[in-house]
Each structure stands twice: as structure tokens, then as C-alpha cells.
Amino acid sequence: MSIRENLNQLLKTLPAEVKLVAVSKTKPVGDIAEAYSCGQRDFGENKAQEMASKHAVLPQDIKWHFIGHLQTNKIKYLAPFVEMIHSVDSFKLLAEIDKAAEKNDRIIKCLLQFHIAVEETKFGLSLEEAVEFLESQEYKELRHVEICGVMGMATFTDNQLQISDEFMSLRKNFNFLKSRYFNENNSFREISMGMSDDFQIAVDCGSTIVRIGSTIFGERNYFKSN
Ligand SMILES: *Cc1c(COP(=O)(O)O)cnc(C)c1O
């Protein structure tokens, strides 16, 4: 099936209020242009320089979502244009994003990434770590980042119950932070969860943003493209 057919098929199954971020990492700009021509505007990348070079040659109304582990020395590549950084997993990173946003005279939207999977390799905060920094004076002084919600990745497993338990734990973290720190803040409303293999479960668990790549663009070939 073509990118257009994949995208239309997928959009039919997603509730209208759930935002689709089309994950285009490793895929050529032609593929992104094809999805763009179908009306898709939100795209996700996990490497800062790859995202910046795609941003440079594609239509400027694309909203670029950064979804990978971000090293502080790479923030400068995306700070001028990024729509949202889904993968804030330390206070240090958030503070560096704030500095880069200030230099670009903008406010960058961020999500706090939580570690919800059993795998040790996945990045993310614990709820205790998030609470610790949200209560710190240093956090309260940041003026150029806006925390809009949470993000997480479930374990790669066939066990649907485990996946939904993990997504529900992310939703619980969201509800806790919302009621404790962001009750008055309408921007804090996103739960970014769900990929090609588990987005239906994620939507059932209350996802507001799904990040889907291979269902739209086909399997990635890391050997060839990286
Ligand atoms: C690659 C990636 C996705 C998309 O994965 P697919 O299985 O291709 O849909 C979603 N989120 C993150 C953080 C990713 O790195």
C-alpha cells in the first residue's frame, strides 16, 4: 500500500481528538512530502541533525516533534523551529532547552518522558524525579519552556495486558501531576503514547498523541539508512 493509503486507513481508525505524529525518522524527504500532500502536518524525528536538515527543505508549516533521546549539545539544531520535545528526561535537559529557547526568543513546548516499560534501555523519569524537579526553585525560574504533558513507551511485548498496565501507569502519572501542579494550566493536557504495534491499546488508555512510523511509511531499514 502507498503512504497515502496507509495514512488514510490509519486516520479512519483514530478518534478525531487524538493527534497523529507521523514518525518519519530514517525516511527520505520524498516520503514526508507525500504524507504532507495528504494533509498530514505533524511529523516526528529522533535525531536532531536529521530533523534540522529535513526542516530546511520541506514546507515551513510542518510541525516537527522531537521524540528521541536528546543530548544537550544537539538542542541548538532544533531550538529555532521545533514544535514540541516529547523526550525530556532530566531537569538538566529542560534547563538547557530553556536557555536555547531564550536565545531564539521563543517558548518551547515539552513533555516529560516517563519510564513505564520493564526494559532498562528505555529512557525516562520516575514520578519521584519529576516531583523533585517540579518543586525546585530552579524549575520555577524557567521562562522559555512550557510543560504540556507526559510521554512514555511501553515494553515491546505481545502481552496486551502488560502494555495496557504500563499505559495506565503513565496516565496515572499525568493525572497526579495535573492535579498537583498544573490544575490551572490548560496547556498541560497531552499524553503521548502509542506506536504502530500498540496505538489501539494506547488510545483505549487515554492517549492524546500517537507517534506512528512504520504503519505509514513501511518498515525502517536501519542497516541501509543509518
Ligand atoms: C520510532 C519511534 C516511534 C514510531 O515507531 P513505529 O513502531 O514505527 O510506529 C514512536 N515513538 C518513538 C519514541 C520512536 O522512537
The ligand as a Gaussian input file, in Angstrom:
#p B3LYP/6-31G(d) Opt

LIG

0 1
 C       10.372000       5.111000      16.183000
 C        9.512000       5.624000      17.260000
 C        8.120000       5.603000      17.134000
 C        7.381000       5.001000      15.957000
 O        7.563000       3.616000      15.922000
 P        6.735000       2.690000      14.880000
 O        6.775000       1.349000      15.510000
 O        7.477000       2.749000      13.588000
 O        5.375000       3.224000      14.757000
 C        7.380000       6.158000      18.163000
 N        7.962000       6.708000      19.252000
 C        9.286000       6.737000      19.398000
 C        9.864000       7.364000      20.621000
 C       10.120000       6.202000      18.416000
 O       11.434000       6.238000      18.576000

